[in-house]
Amino acid sequence: MTESPPPSASSEPVEPGGTSGLSVLDPPGFHGPAPAAAGQPSAGRPEGTDRRPEDGPGAAPAPGTPDPAAPAPTGVQDRLAGRLSDFASLHEHTERLARARGLGATLDAVLASGTALLGADRALLVTVLPGGGPSQPLGLGLDRASLGALETVPADQSLLARLLREHDRPAEVRSHDLAEDPAIGARLRELAGQLGLGGCYGLPLATEEDGPLAAALWFYDAPADPTDRRRELARRYTEVAAPLLAKQLDAEKVRRTTEALRRGLLPDRLPQPAGLRLAARLVPAGLDRSCGSDWYDAIPLPDGTVGLTVGSVSGDGPGAGPGSAPGAAAAMGRVRAALRAYAVLEGEDPVSVLGDLELLLKTTEPTRSATAVYAWVEPEERRVTLAGAGHCPPVLVTRYGAEFVETSLSAPLGMLSCWEAPGVEFTAERGDTLILYTEGLARRFGQTLHSGQTDLRRAAADAPRDVRTDPERLCAHLLAAAAERDADRRERADRRAAGQDPADRDGGAAPRRPTAQPPATDDLMLLAARFE
């Protein structure tokens, strides 16, 4: 195995009068065309074409004088064409990298582009975790079992660990044949033979400001070495990729921190009172594009009953955009905390709970609004009393199917001078499941809110019996069904935009370019309660 030290600043080849970059250099032993001897025709031209000064402007040049009209030697042309091809390929891959959105897409681009530039077959990449050490490996052409096996390589034998060193970090590592290389550790040689890994070439992705960010290894299926030309392209590509990767890692760190704080505003676990099984799911839209913030809660009350609630806080007033999402998340935490207090004080009267919440919202959050549903549940009697404020109607899943629990029509909290709506009371059967959800889930099911609610109810009714009897599995089933419906709808929209819809062809409409569907701006919130 070979480790190359980091190149010095003076080792970069530069053309005279140019800047550093892809340079056209003569190969060893080639010094360009030799001048013709006196009295002899110039090299590369037939005899009799030499010009002399006395022959006039149109005459041939004097012996030994280069002819501007003569074609350049083939070797120079080939090198120029090769360098131009390299430049075009490098530009294509760096442009693809610049278009990547998100950390995952950036890492995928690095693996794929490096594989193409090196002519490799498979690849492996790890990033540096915030606390130090490598992350879970990401592979190209390597299945999960292969990635797991490569994780068992001890740190002192790991090529990735060498490329992630803070000090004495090699500029590259390469091995012609991993399975037979005596400089490779025994465990890595063994895995190379088992996985069919031949040659290997690795590069660090590092910046001067951040140090090592990631390390990548590219593998060949047979013993092989990348050519100097391919190695140069890969090195230049990683020089461009490293600062872009640094920005994506910083953005991912901020996103994870924000999401952790946001999830901290919600319950870390659900109570499991006698006679009631609870399950919940949350798929946040992300504060960078969310237009609000949703909550769910299950509140054990002093008398043995339970308060169930879901809701959503909008940004700085109606129609607020993603810029107000962080503020909406903080407001959601305050509203949920207040609702818990009101539920403990007067939980058996959902109308009073939501009325007090509306008064607090108008007093302390005058630029915000919220939708909510609150249900007071007696598990032993299976009696439910609930009220809603501008929220989607709950769904009751029974042995006969699924039906809406129709709450009275009501405006969201904070929208009117005084909010009030009658409550709804019913008794569930043993084995029934009550589903509370937010608007984001319904909108994933259908084109409109009403059609989405209808499709959600149908998906719950059509769930297999063993799924309907388990609230955890029912939540997972409904989320999977929502994702499938949403993907189908986006695919149909793309086909229509591309002019592949039959109606577009029959009407003679000009096909339109497919447009990327906008990312989701609503959280997906789901709370299920099954009566045992």
Solvent accessible surface area in square Angstrom, and as a share of the most:
residue,aa,sasa,rsa
1,M,50,0.22
2,T,61,0.35
3,E,67,0.30
4,S,24,0.16
5,P,104,0.65
6,P,89,0.56
7,P,99,0.62
8,S,71,0.45
9,A,111,0.86
10,S,107,0.69
11,S,67,0.43
12,E,67,0.30
13,P,55,0.35
14,V,75,0.43
15,E,71,0.32
16,P,137,0.86
17,G,95,0.91
18,G,41,0.39
19,T,122,0.71
20,S,72,0.47
21,G,23,0.23
22,L,42,0.21
23,S,4,0.03
24,V,42,0.24
25,L,84,0.42
26,D,76,0.40
27,P,59,0.37
28,P,139,0.87
29,G,71,0.68
30,F,61,0.26
31,H,169,0.75
32,G,30,0.29
33,P,96,0.60
34,A,77,0.60
35,P,110,0.69
36,A,22,0.17
37,A,66,0.51
38,A,98,0.76
39,G,65,0.63
40,Q,102,0.46
41,P,42,0.26
42,S,11,0.07
43,A,75,0.58
44,G,79,0.76
45,R,33,0.12
46,P,97,0.61
47,E,149,0.67
48,G,72,0.69
49,T,55,0.32
50,D,27,0.14
51,R,66,0.24
52,R,124,0.45
53,P,113,0.71
54,E,133,0.60
55,D,62,0.32
56,G,34,0.33
57,P,143,0.90
58,G,77,0.74
59,A,18,0.14
60,A,19,0.15
61,P,15,0.09
62,A,30,0.23
63,P,57,0.36
64,G,30,0.28
65,T,59,0.35
66,P,114,0.72
67,D,30,0.16
68,P,124,0.78
69,A,92,0.72
70,A,35,0.27
71,P,111,0.70
72,A,50,0.38
73,P,50,0.32
74,T,95,0.55
75,G,34,0.33
76,V,35,0.20
77,Q,87,0.39
78,D,89,0.46
79,R,54,0.20
80,L,80,0.40
81,A,62,0.48
82,G,18,0.17
83,R,58,0.21
84,L,125,0.62
85,S,63,0.41
86,D,7,0.04
87,F,121,0.50
88,A,60,0.46
89,S,36,0.23
90,L,21,0.10
91,H,100,0.45
92,E,89,0.40
93,H,14,0.06
94,T,23,0.14
95,E,81,0.36
96,R,96,0.35
97,L,4,0.02
98,A,58,0.45
99,R,145,0.53
100,A,15,0.12
101,R,185,0.68
102,G,36,0.34
103,L,32,0.16
104,G,45,0.43
105,A,43,0.33
106,T,3,0.02
107,L,18,0.09
108,D,78,0.40
109,A,12,0.09
110,V,0,0.00
111,L,4,0.02
112,A,43,0.34
113,S,0,0.00
114,G,1,0.01
115,T,19,0.11
116,A,57,0.44
117,L,6,0.03
118,L,1,0.01
119,G,37,0.36
120,A,13,0.10
121,D,70,0.36
122,R,39,0.14
123,A,0,0.00
124,L,6,0.03
125,L,1,0.01
126,V,5,0.03
127,T,13,0.07
128,V,44,0.26
129,L,81,0.40
130,P,113,0.71
131,G,84,0.81
132,G,43,0.42
133,G,39,0.37
134,P,82,0.52
135,S,25,0.16
136,Q,140,0.62
137,P,21,0.13
138,L,58,0.29
139,G,22,0.22
140,L,65,0.32
141,G,58,0.55
142,L,17,0.08
143,D,92,0.47
144,R,217,0.79
145,A,79,0.62
146,S,14,0.09
147,L,28,0.14
148,G,32,0.31
149,A,26,0.20
150,L,18,0.09
151,E,92,0.41
152,T,76,0.44
153,V,20,0.11
154,P,57,0.36
155,A,79,0.61
156,D,116,0.60
157,Q,37,0.17
158,S,20,0.13
159,L,5,0.02
160,L,21,0.11
161,A,38,0.30
162,R,35,0.13
163,L,0,0.00
164,L,25,0.13
165,R,94,0.34
166,E,122,0.55
167,H,149,0.67
168,D,127,0.66
169,R,55,0.20
170,P,6,0.04
171,A,19,0.15
172,E,3,0.01
173,V,0,0.00
174,R,54,0.20
175,S,2,0.01
176,H,101,0.45
177,D,29,0.15
178,L,0,0.00
179,A,34,0.26
180,E,130,0.58
181,D,14,0.07
182,P,125,0.79
183,A,56,0.43
184,I,3,0.02
185,G,17,0.16
186,A,64,0.49
187,R,69,0.25
188,L,11,0.05
189,R,79,0.29
190,E,85,0.38
191,L,1,0.01
192,A,1,0.01
193,G,51,0.49
194,Q,119,0.53
195,L,40,0.20
196,G,39,0.38
197,L,5,0.03
198,G,3,0.03
199,G,0,0.00
200,C,1,0.01
201,Y,0,0.00
202,G,0,0.00
203,L,4,0.02
204,P,22,0.14
205,L,1,0.00
206,A,30,0.24
207,T,23,0.13
208,E,171,0.77
209,E,148,0.67
210,D,77,0.40
211,G,16,0.15
212,P,10,0.06
213,L,16,0.08
214,A,0,0.00
215,A,0,0.00
216,A,0,0.00
217,L,8,0.04
218,W,1,0.00
219,F,3,0.01
220,Y,20,0.08
221,D,83,0.43
222,A,57,0.44
223,P,72,0.46
224,A,30,0.23
225,D,74,0.39
226,P,10,0.06
227,T,80,0.47
228,D,107,0.55
229,R,121,0.44
230,R,95,0.35
231,R,38,0.14
232,E,27,0.12
233,L,13,0.07
234,A,1,0.01
235,R,79,0.29
236,R,39,0.14
237,Y,1,0.00
238,T,10,0.06
239,E,118,0.53
240,V,63,0.36
241,A,0,0.00
242,A,2,0.01
243,P,60,0.37
244,L,58,0.29
245,L,0,0.00
246,A,11,0.09
247,K,144,0.61
248,Q,41,0.18
249,L,33,0.16
250,D,77,0.40
251,A,59,0.46
252,E,29,0.13
253,K,106,0.45
254,V,100,0.57
255,R,115,0.42
256,R,152,0.56
257,T,75,0.44
258,T,40,0.23
259,E,18,0.08
260,A,65,0.50
261,L,127,0.63
262,R,12,0.04
263,R,117,0.43
264,G,62,0.59
265,L,61,0.30
266,L,13,0.06
267,P,25,0.16
268,D,141,0.73
269,R,186,0.68
270,L,32,0.16
271,P,26,0.16
272,Q,110,0.49
273,P,32,0.20
274,A,88,0.68
275,G,29,0.27
276,L,3,0.02
277,R,91,0.33
278,L,6,0.03
279,A,1,0.00
280,A,18,0.14
281,R,70,0.25
282,L,27,0.13
283,V,65,0.38
284,P,29,0.18
285,A,5,0.04
286,G,11,0.10
287,L,22,0.11
288,D,109,0.57
289,R,93,0.34
290,S,0,0.00
291,C,46,0.28
292,G,10,0.10
293,S,0,0.00
294,D,10,0.05
295,W,0,0.00
296,Y,25,0.10
297,D,1,0.00
298,A,4,0.03
299,I,4,0.02
300,P,79,0.50
301,L,15,0.08
302,P,114,0.72
303,D,98,0.51
304,G,52,0.50
305,T,12,0.07
306,V,2,0.01
307,G,0,0.00
308,L,1,0.01
309,T,0,0.00
310,V,0,0.00
311,G,0,0.00
312,S,27,0.18
313,V,0,0.00
314,S,40,0.26
315,G,1,0.01
316,D,83,0.43
317,G,8,0.07
318,P,103,0.65
319,G,86,0.83
320,A,25,0.20
321,G,33,0.32
322,P,59,0.37
323,G,80,0.77
324,S,15,0.10
325,A,0,0.00
326,P,75,0.47
327,G,28,0.27
328,A,0,0.00
329,A,6,0.05
330,A,47,0.36
331,A,0,0.00
332,M,1,0.00
333,G,12,0.11
334,R,124,0.45
335,V,4,0.02
336,R,31,0.11
337,A,57,0.44
338,A,16,0.13
339,L,1,0.00
340,R,82,0.30
341,A,52,0.40
342,Y,43,0.16
343,A,1,0.01
344,V,76,0.44
345,L,139,0.69
346,E,60,0.27
347,G,5,0.05
348,E,112,0.50
349,D,61,0.32
350,P,3,0.02
351,V,35,0.20
352,S,36,0.23
353,V,0,0.00
354,L,0,0.00
355,G,22,0.21
356,D,47,0.24
357,L,1,0.00
358,E,8,0.04
359,L,113,0.56
360,L,54,0.27
361,L,2,0.01
362,K,65,0.28
363,T,98,0.57
364,T,78,0.45
365,E,17,0.08
366,P,101,0.63
367,T,81,0.47
368,R,32,0.12
369,S,10,0.06
370,A,2,0.01
371,T,31,0.18
372,A,0,0.00
373,V,1,0.01
374,Y,0,0.00
375,A,0,0.00
376,W,17,0.06
377,V,0,0.00
378,E,32,0.14
379,P,11,0.07
380,E,148,0.66
381,E,114,0.51
382,R,50,0.18
383,R,80,0.29
384,V,0,0.00
385,T,21,0.12
386,L,0,0.00
387,A,0,0.00
388,G,6,0.05
389,A,0,0.00
390,G,34,0.33
391,H,25,0.11
392,C,9,0.06
393,P,20,0.13
394,P,1,0.01
395,V,0,0.00
396,L,13,0.06
397,V,3,0.02
398,T,26,0.15
399,R,159,0.58
400,Y,194,0.74
401,G,15,0.14
402,A,14,0.11
403,E,98,0.44
404,F,50,0.21
405,V,12,0.07
406,E,115,0.52
407,T,24,0.14
408,S,39,0.25
409,L,181,0.90
410,S,28,0.18
411,A,28,0.22
412,P,39,0.25
413,L,0,0.00
414,G,24,0.23
415,M,91,0.41
416,L,97,0.48
417,S,107,0.69
418,C,96,0.57
419,W,14,0.05
420,E,138,0.62
421,A,5,0.04
422,P,95,0.60
423,G,38,0.36
424,V,40,0.23
425,E,105,0.47
426,F,42,0.17
427,T,87,0.51
428,A,2,0.01
429,E,102,0.46
430,R,145,0.53
431,G,24,0.23
432,D,5,0.03
433,T,1,0.01
434,L,1,0.01
435,I,1,0.01
436,L,2,0.01
437,Y,2,0.01
438,T,1,0.00
439,E,67,0.30
440,G,3,0.03
441,L,0,0.00
442,A,0,0.00
443,R,98,0.36
444,R,50,0.18
445,F,5,0.02
446,G,7,0.07
447,Q,137,0.61
448,T,75,0.43
449,L,51,0.25
450,H,143,0.64
451,S,40,0.26
452,G,0,0.00
453,Q,23,0.10
454,T,37,0.22
455,D,29,0.15
456,L,1,0.01
457,R,63,0.23
458,R,101,0.37
459,A,5,0.04
460,A,1,0.00
461,A,24,0.19
462,D,105,0.54
463,A,2,0.01
464,P,71,0.44
465,R,177,0.65
466,D,73,0.38
467,V,14,0.08
468,R,44,0.16
469,T,40,0.23
470,D,33,0.17
471,P,2,0.01
472,E,79,0.36
473,R,116,0.42
474,L,1,0.00
475,C,0,0.00
476,A,49,0.38
477,H,56,0.25
478,L,1,0.00
479,L,30,0.15
480,A,63,0.49
481,A,16,0.12
482,A,0,0.00
483,A,58,0.45
484,E,110,0.49
485,R,82,0.30
486,D,15,0.08
487,A,56,0.44
488,D,59,0.31
489,R,38,0.14
490,R,69,0.25
491,E,94,0.42
492,R,108,0.40
493,A,23,0.18
494,D,51,0.27
495,R,100,0.36
496,R,95,0.35
497,A,14,0.11
498,A,28,0.22
499,G,13,0.13
500,Q,104,0.46
501,D,35,0.18
502,P,79,0.50
503,A,72,0.56
504,D,32,0.17
505,R,143,0.52
506,D,128,0.66
507,G,66,0.64
508,G,65,0.62
509,A,59,0.46
510,A,83,0.64
511,P,101,0.64
512,R,150,0.55
513,R,204,0.74
514,P,84,0.53
515,T,89,0.52
516,A,101,0.79
517,Q,60,0.26
518,P,94,0.59
519,P,78,0.49
520,A,23,0.18
521,T,55,0.32
522,D,50,0.26
523,D,4,0.02
524,L,9,0.04
525,M,0,0.00
526,L,0,0.00
527,L,1,0.00
528,A,1,0.00
529,A,1,0.01
530,R,35,0.13
531,F,1,0.00
532,E,72,0.32
